[in-house]
Amino acid sequence: MKNVDIVSLTDFIASNKKASNYLIIKRIKDIIRYLGPAFIVSVAYIDPGNFATNISGGAVFNYSLIWVILWSNIMAIFLQYLSAKLGIATGKNLSEMCGLVFSKTTNILLWIVSEIAAIATTMAEFLGGALGIYLLFKIPLTIAGIITGIVTFCITYLQKFGQRIIEVIIEVLIGVICVAYAFEMFLAKPDWLEVSLHTLVPSIANGDALFIAVGMLGATVMPHVIFLHSQLVQKRNYKLNLNQKRHHLRMEKIDIVIAMNIAFIVNAAMVIVSAAVFFKEGVIVNSIEDAHRSLEPLLGSFSSMAFAVALLSSGFSSSAVGTMAGETVMDGFINIKFPIYLKRLVTIIPSVALIFMGVNPMKALIMSQVALSFALPFAIIPMLLITSKKEYMGDFANKLTTTIVGWAISLFIISLNAILLYTTFKAVM
């Protein structure tokens, strides 16, 4: 009898272990099935504009602005979650909801600002892709810009075969950027005690540091992908009941946390490498070409190559995402359907024109990120107004705490921009 009991207990434990393993595998498969939308969005948080602002921040102000990356990332997670929730709850993207909720005049204003934001970010992303080609293959910047345009069209064309293909391409390119910067970090040998201190303790040295900090914020919290995320979740949001939508939102929250924290690590790595190499050696970096050129004598040829590969991957992936965002915001606000190729050209042409005009890419990248920071409230405020209303969101409407945090973020960004304007005009006067 005793032996029978032991055998029964062994079988019971084995069957429980098997059931537990099955549930774990099922859970992992379920998470993987939902991973993707936030990864597409996260590319905008590690685009070439981030290279420009993060390199400037690290080269001039050492590790002191890493905290900006941390807090920007926390805000980004919160805002992308709200965007995804809006898309899942309503079955529409943010621009479409704005078209239904606000007046025609308001929607025209929101449309204009959102298009400017999409063009500004695509400009940064195109410049990054073109610079990556130029640095790797010594192809003239104008031709490199045309190649970037062709690659962008090819990537966005693949949407025809399903969003999942785009998600996989973006995930691979993010992997390339991560590997490249892991290699850079290994060679740079940063002061980790200083890194930890400045990650946790905020400080702004002067007006120039504030300008770069606002650029970092604009480069990290992106208005155009707040609109885009609400659209991307629709592919997994077809004919779901309330419980299925709740499950979808839980899975998307995991997607957001994983993707955004990868973006945070990459952004922080950019500042850390720049501080550990350029600031430490007293190297003045006025352009991305300077950064690439300076890495070779300081860290070796493989380092400069890794930098160029990361920039190229960032430029290709983020220019495609910027173009997709431009497509999303163009239709919803004013309910006019534009041909898809026209929507892509409207976003791309100004970027190519800028390259042909010979504008300094580094300055253009930083200015584009500051412009994006000014555009942020025009994405955040409408989203907060809509997600706080039970009549639009049903059971997914924001709780009071969420609404308060959202408005606090908006006021913080608006205040930063006001301070930046004041210090800029004061310096000019």
C-alpha positions as CSV (number, residue, x, y, z in Angstrom):
1,M,0.0,0.0,0.0
2,K,2.9,2.3,0.9
3,N,4.5,1.7,-2.5
4,V,1.3,2.4,-4.2
5,D,1.0,5.7,-2.4
6,I,4.6,6.6,-3.3
7,V,3.9,5.8,-7.0
8,S,0.7,7.8,-6.9
9,L,2.5,10.8,-5.3
10,T,5.3,10.6,-7.9
11,D,2.7,10.5,-10.8
12,F,0.8,13.4,-9.2
13,I,4.0,15.5,-9.0
14,A,5.0,14.6,-12.5
15,S,1.6,15.4,-14.0
16,N,1.6,18.7,-12.1
17,K,5.0,19.5,-13.3
18,K,4.0,18.7,-16.9
19,A,0.9,20.8,-16.6
20,S,2.9,23.7,-15.1
21,N,5.4,23.5,-18.0
22,Y,2.6,23.5,-20.5
23,L,1.1,26.6,-18.9
24,I,4.4,28.4,-18.9
25,I,5.0,27.5,-22.6
26,K,1.5,28.6,-23.4
27,R,2.0,31.9,-21.6
28,I,5.3,32.6,-23.4
29,K,3.7,31.8,-26.8
30,D,0.8,34.1,-25.9
31,I,3.2,37.0,-25.0
32,I,5.3,36.4,-28.2
33,R,2.0,36.6,-30.3
34,Y,1.3,40.1,-29.0
35,L,4.9,41.4,-29.2
36,G,5.4,43.8,-32.0
37,P,3.5,47.1,-32.0
38,A,5.6,48.6,-29.2
39,F,8.8,47.5,-30.9
40,I,7.7,49.4,-34.0
41,V,7.0,52.4,-31.9
42,S,10.2,52.0,-29.9
43,V,12.3,52.6,-33.0
44,A,11.2,56.3,-32.9
45,Y,12.8,56.4,-29.4
46,I,16.2,55.3,-30.8
47,D,16.2,57.2,-34.1
48,P,19.1,59.3,-35.5
49,G,17.7,62.3,-33.6
50,N,18.6,60.5,-30.4
51,F,22.1,60.0,-31.7
52,A,22.5,63.7,-32.2
53,T,21.1,64.9,-28.9
54,N,22.6,62.0,-26.9
55,I,26.1,62.5,-28.4
56,S,25.9,66.2,-27.8
57,G,24.7,65.7,-24.2
58,G,27.4,63.2,-23.4
59,A,30.3,65.1,-25.1
60,V,29.6,68.4,-23.5
61,F,28.0,67.6,-20.2
62,N,29.5,64.2,-19.3
63,Y,27.1,61.8,-17.6
64,S,25.0,64.6,-16.1
65,L,22.0,64.3,-18.4
66,I,21.4,60.5,-18.2
67,W,18.5,61.2,-15.8
68,V,16.7,63.0,-18.6
69,I,16.7,59.7,-20.6
70,L,15.4,57.8,-17.5
71,W,12.5,60.2,-16.9
72,S,11.7,60.6,-20.6
73,N,11.4,56.8,-20.8
74,I,9.1,56.6,-17.8
75,M,6.8,59.2,-19.5
76,A,7.1,57.4,-22.8
77,I,5.9,54.1,-21.2
78,F,2.9,55.9,-19.6
79,L,1.9,57.7,-22.8
80,Q,2.3,54.7,-25.1
81,Y,0.2,52.7,-22.8
82,L,-2.6,55.3,-23.0
83,S,-2.3,55.3,-26.8
84,A,-2.6,51.5,-27.0
85,K,-5.5,51.6,-24.5
86,L,-7.4,54.1,-26.6
87,G,-6.9,52.0,-29.7
88,I,-8.0,48.8,-28.0
89,A,-11.0,50.3,-26.3
90,T,-12.4,52.3,-29.2
91,G,-11.3,50.3,-32.2
92,K,-10.0,53.5,-33.8
93,N,-6.7,55.4,-33.8
94,L,-6.1,58.7,-32.0
95,S,-6.5,60.9,-35.0
96,E,-9.8,59.2,-36.0
97,M,-11.1,59.7,-32.4
98,C,-10.0,63.4,-32.6
99,G,-12.0,63.7,-35.8
100,L,-15.1,62.4,-34.0
101,V,-14.7,64.3,-30.8
102,F,-13.3,67.8,-31.6
103,S,-14.5,70.7,-33.8
104,K,-13.3,71.0,-37.4
105,T,-11.1,74.0,-36.6
106,T,-9.4,72.1,-33.7
107,N,-8.9,69.1,-35.9
108,I,-7.3,71.2,-38.7
109,L,-4.9,72.7,-36.1
110,L,-4.1,69.2,-34.7
111,W,-3.6,67.9,-38.2
112,I,-1.1,70.6,-39.2
113,V,1.0,70.3,-36.0
114,S,1.0,66.4,-36.3
115,E,2.1,66.6,-39.9
116,I,4.9,69.0,-39.0
117,A,5.9,66.6,-36.2
118,A,5.9,63.6,-38.6
119,I,7.9,65.6,-41.2
120,A,10.4,66.8,-38.5
121,T,11.0,63.3,-37.3
122,T,11.2,61.8,-40.7
123,M,13.8,64.5,-41.6
124,A,15.9,63.3,-38.6
125,E,15.5,59.7,-39.6
126,F,16.3,60.2,-43.3
127,L,19.4,62.2,-42.3
128,G,20.5,59.4,-40.1
129,G,20.0,56.7,-42.7
130,A,21.8,58.8,-45.3
131,L,24.7,59.6,-42.9
132,G,25.0,55.9,-42.1
133,I,25.3,55.0,-45.8
134,Y,27.8,57.9,-46.3
135,L,30.0,56.9,-43.3
136,L,30.0,53.2,-44.2
137,F,30.4,53.3,-48.0
138,K,31.6,56.9,-48.7
139,I,28.6,57.5,-51.0
140,P,27.8,61.2,-51.4
141,L,25.1,62.3,-49.0
142,T,22.6,63.3,-51.7
143,I,22.7,59.9,-53.3
144,A,22.6,58.3,-49.9
145,G,19.4,60.2,-49.2
146,I,17.8,58.8,-52.4
147,I,18.9,55.3,-51.4
148,T,17.3,55.8,-47.9
149,G,14.1,57.0,-49.6
150,I,14.0,53.8,-51.8
151,V,14.7,51.6,-48.7
152,T,11.9,53.3,-46.8
153,F,9.5,52.8,-49.6
154,C,10.4,49.1,-49.8
155,I,9.9,48.6,-46.1
156,T,6.6,50.4,-46.0
157,Y,5.4,48.6,-49.1
158,L,5.8,45.3,-47.2
159,Q,2.7,46.4,-45.1
160,K,0.8,45.0,-48.0
161,F,1.7,41.5,-46.8
162,G,0.8,42.1,-43.2
163,Q,2.0,44.1,-40.2
164,R,3.8,41.1,-38.7
165,I,6.5,41.3,-41.5
166,I,7.2,45.0,-40.6
167,E,7.4,44.0,-36.9
168,V,10.0,41.3,-37.6
169,I,12.1,43.6,-39.8
170,I,12.1,46.3,-37.1
171,E,12.9,43.8,-34.3
172,V,15.9,42.6,-36.3
173,L,17.2,46.2,-36.9
174,I,16.7,47.0,-33.2
175,G,18.8,43.9,-32.4
176,V,21.6,45.2,-34.7
177,I,21.6,48.6,-32.9
178,C,21.7,46.8,-29.5
179,V,24.7,44.6,-30.5
180,A,26.6,47.6,-31.9
181,Y,26.2,49.7,-28.8
182,A,27.0,46.7,-26.5
183,F,30.3,46.5,-28.4
184,E,30.8,50.3,-28.0
185,M,30.1,50.1,-24.2
186,F,32.6,47.3,-23.9
187,L,35.3,49.4,-25.5
188,A,34.5,52.7,-23.8
189,K,34.9,51.4,-20.2
190,P,32.7,54.1,-18.6
191,D,32.8,55.1,-14.9
192,W,29.8,53.1,-13.7
193,L,29.6,54.9,-10.3
194,E,29.2,58.3,-12.1
195,V,26.7,56.7,-14.5
196,S,24.6,55.5,-11.5
197,L,24.8,58.8,-9.7
198,H,23.6,60.9,-12.7
199,T,20.9,58.4,-13.6
200,L,19.3,59.0,-10.2
201,V,20.2,62.6,-9.4
202,P,18.8,65.3,-11.7
203,S,20.9,68.3,-12.6
204,I,21.0,71.1,-15.3
205,A,24.2,73.0,-15.5
206,N,23.1,75.9,-17.7
207,G,20.9,77.1,-20.6
208,D,22.8,75.0,-23.1
209,A,22.3,71.9,-21.0
210,L,18.6,72.8,-20.9
211,F,18.5,73.1,-24.7
212,I,20.0,69.6,-25.1
213,A,17.8,68.2,-22.3
214,V,14.6,69.4,-24.1
215,G,16.1,67.9,-27.3
216,M,16.5,64.6,-25.5
217,L,12.9,64.8,-24.3
218,G,11.7,65.5,-27.8
219,A,13.8,62.7,-29.1
220,T,12.6,60.2,-26.5
221,V,8.9,61.0,-26.1
222,M,7.7,61.2,-29.7
223,P,4.3,62.8,-30.6
224,H,3.9,61.0,-34.0
225,V,4.2,57.5,-32.5
226,I,1.6,58.4,-29.8
227,F,-0.8,58.5,-32.8
228,L,0.8,55.5,-34.5
229,H,0.6,53.1,-31.6
230,S,-3.2,53.4,-31.4
231,Q,-3.3,52.3,-35.0
232,L,-0.8,49.4,-34.7
233,V,-2.8,47.6,-32.0
234,Q,-5.8,47.4,-34.4
235,K,-4.3,44.3,-36.2
236,R,-4.9,42.3,-33.1
237,N,-8.1,44.1,-32.0
238,Y,-10.6,42.6,-34.4
239,K,-14.1,41.6,-33.1
240,L,-13.0,41.2,-29.4
241,N,-15.3,41.1,-26.5
242,L,-14.7,43.0,-23.3
243,N,-12.6,40.3,-21.6
244,Q,-10.6,39.7,-24.7
245,K,-9.8,43.4,-25.0
246,R,-8.7,43.4,-21.3
247,H,-6.4,40.5,-22.1
248,H,-5.1,42.3,-25.2
249,L,-4.3,45.4,-23.1
250,R,-2.4,43.3,-20.5
251,M,-0.3,41.7,-23.3
252,E,0.3,45.1,-24.9
253,K,1.5,46.5,-21.5
254,I,4.1,43.7,-21.5
255,D,5.0,44.6,-25.1
256,I,5.4,48.3,-24.1
257,V,7.5,47.6,-21.0
258,I,10.0,45.3,-22.9
259,A,10.3,47.5,-26.0
260,M,10.6,50.9,-24.2
261,N,13.2,49.6,-21.7
262,I,15.3,48.3,-24.6
263,A,15.1,51.8,-26.0
264,F,16.1,53.3,-22.7
265,I,19.2,51.1,-22.5
266,V,20.2,52.0,-26.0
267,N,19.7,55.8,-25.4
268,A,21.6,55.7,-22.1
269,A,24.4,53.8,-23.8
270,M,24.7,56.6,-26.4
271,V,25.1,59.2,-23.7
272,I,27.5,57.0,-21.7
273,V,29.7,56.1,-24.6
274,S,29.9,59.8,-25.7
275,A,30.8,60.9,-22.1
276,A,33.3,58.1,-21.6
277,V,35.1,58.8,-24.9
278,F,34.5,62.4,-26.1
279,F,34.1,64.3,-22.8
280,K,36.9,62.3,-21.1
281,E,39.3,63.0,-24.0
282,G,38.2,66.7,-24.5
283,V,37.0,66.0,-28.0
284,I,34.7,68.7,-29.5
285,V,31.9,67.0,-31.5
286,N,30.1,69.4,-33.9
287,S,28.6,66.7,-36.2
288,I,27.9,63.0,-36.4
289,E,30.7,62.7,-38.9
290,D,33.0,64.1,-36.1
291,A,31.8,61.5,-33.7
292,H,32.4,58.7,-36.2
293,R,35.8,60.1,-37.2
294,S,36.9,60.5,-33.6
295,L,35.9,57.0,-32.5
296,E,38.5,55.3,-34.7
297,P,41.7,56.8,-33.2
298,L,40.2,56.6,-29.7
299,L,38.6,53.1,-29.7
300,G,39.7,51.5,-33.0
301,S,38.2,51.0,-36.5
302,F,35.7,48.4,-35.3
303,S,34.1,51.0,-33.0
304,S,33.6,53.5,-35.7
305,M,32.1,50.8,-38.0
306,A,29.8,49.7,-35.2
307,F,28.6,53.3,-34.8
308,A,27.9,53.7,-38.5
309,V,26.0,50.3,-38.7
310,A,23.9,51.3,-35.7
311,L,23.1,54.7,-37.3
312,L,22.2,53.1,-40.6
313,S,19.9,50.5,-38.9
314,S,18.3,53.3,-36.9
315,G,17.9,55.5,-40.0
316,F,16.3,52.8,-42.1
317,S,13.9,51.5,-39.4
318,S,12.8,54.8,-38.0
319,S,12.3,56.5,-41.4
320,A,9.9,53.7,-42.2
321,V,8.1,54.2,-38.9
322,G,8.0,57.9,-39.4
323,T,6.4,57.4,-42.8
324,M,3.8,55.0,-41.3
325,A,3.0,57.6,-38.6
326,G,2.6,60.3,-41.3
327,E,0.1,58.0,-43.1
328,T,-1.9,57.5,-39.8
329,V,-2.3,61.2,-39.0
330,M,-3.1,62.3,-42.5
331,D,-6.5,60.7,-42.8
332,G,-8.1,60.7,-39.3
333,F,-8.4,64.4,-38.4
334,I,-10.2,65.8,-41.5
335,N,-11.7,62.6,-42.9
336,I,-10.1,63.0,-46.3
337,K,-8.6,59.9,-47.8
338,F,-5.3,60.6,-49.6
339,P,-3.6,58.0,-51.9
340,I,-1.1,56.0,-49.9
341,Y,1.9,57.0,-52.1
342,L,1.0,60.7,-51.8
343,K,0.9,60.3,-48.0
344,R,4.4,58.8,-48.0
345,L,5.8,61.4,-50.4
346,V,4.5,64.3,-48.3
347,T,6.5,63.0,-45.3
348,I,9.6,62.1,-47.3
349,I,10.2,64.9,-49.8
350,P,11.1,67.6,-47.2
351,S,13.7,65.3,-45.8
352,V,15.3,64.6,-49.1
353,A,15.2,68.4,-50.0
354,L,17.0,69.2,-46.7
355,I,19.8,66.8,-47.7
356,F,20.2,68.4,-51.1
357,M,20.2,71.9,-49.5
358,G,23.4,70.9,-47.6
359,V,22.1,71.7,-44.1
360,N,24.4,70.7,-41.2
361,P,22.9,67.3,-40.3
362,M,23.9,67.5,-36.6
363,K,22.2,70.9,-36.1
364,A,19.2,69.9,-38.2
365,L,18.8,66.7,-36.1
366,I,18.9,68.6,-32.8
367,M,16.5,71.3,-34.0
368,S,14.1,68.6,-35.3
369,Q,14.0,67.0,-31.8
370,V,13.3,70.4,-30.1
371,A,10.4,70.9,-32.6
372,L,9.0,67.5,-31.7
373,S,9.1,68.5,-28.0
374,F,6.9,71.5,-28.8
375,A,4.5,69.3,-30.7
376,L,4.1,66.8,-27.8
377,P,1.2,68.6,-26.0
378,F,-0.8,68.6,-29.2
379,A,-0.8,64.8,-29.1
380,I,-0.9,64.3,-25.3
381,I,-3.7,66.7,-24.4
382,P,-6.3,65.3,-26.9
383,M,-5.4,61.8,-25.9
384,L,-5.9,62.6,-22.2
385,L,-9.3,64.3,-22.9
386,I,-10.5,61.3,-24.9
387,T,-9.2,58.5,-22.6
388,S,-10.7,60.2,-19.5
389,K,-14.2,60.0,-20.9
390,K,-16.3,56.9,-20.2
391,E,-18.6,57.7,-23.2
392,Y,-15.7,56.9,-25.5
393,M,-13.6,54.5,-23.5
394,G,-16.3,52.5,-21.5
395,D,-14.7,50.4,-18.8
396,F,-11.2,51.4,-20.0
397,A,-11.7,55.1,-19.1
398,N,-8.8,56.6,-17.1
399,K,-9.0,56.5,-13.3
400,L,-8.5,59.8,-11.5
401,T,-4.9,59.0,-10.6
402,T,-4.0,58.3,-14.3
403,T,-5.6,61.5,-15.4
404,I,-3.6,63.5,-12.8
405,V,-0.3,61.9,-13.8
406,G,-1.1,62.6,-17.5
407,W,-1.8,66.2,-16.9
408,A,1.3,66.5,-14.7
409,I,3.4,65.2,-17.6
410,S,1.8,67.6,-20.0
411,L,2.4,70.6,-17.7
412,F,6.0,69.5,-17.2
413,I,6.7,69.4,-20.9
414,I,4.9,72.7,-21.6
415,S,6.9,74.3,-18.7
416,L,10.2,73.0,-20.1
417,N,9.4,74.4,-23.5
418,A,8.5,77.8,-22.0
419,I,11.8,77.9,-20.1
420,L,13.7,77.0,-23.3
421,L,12.0,79.8,-25.2
422,Y,12.9,82.3,-22.4
423,T,16.5,81.3,-22.2
424,T,16.8,81.2,-26.1
425,F,15.4,84.7,-26.5
426,K,17.4,86.0,-23.6
427,A,20.6,84.8,-25.2
428,V,19.7,86.4,-28.5
429,M,18.8,89.7,-26.9
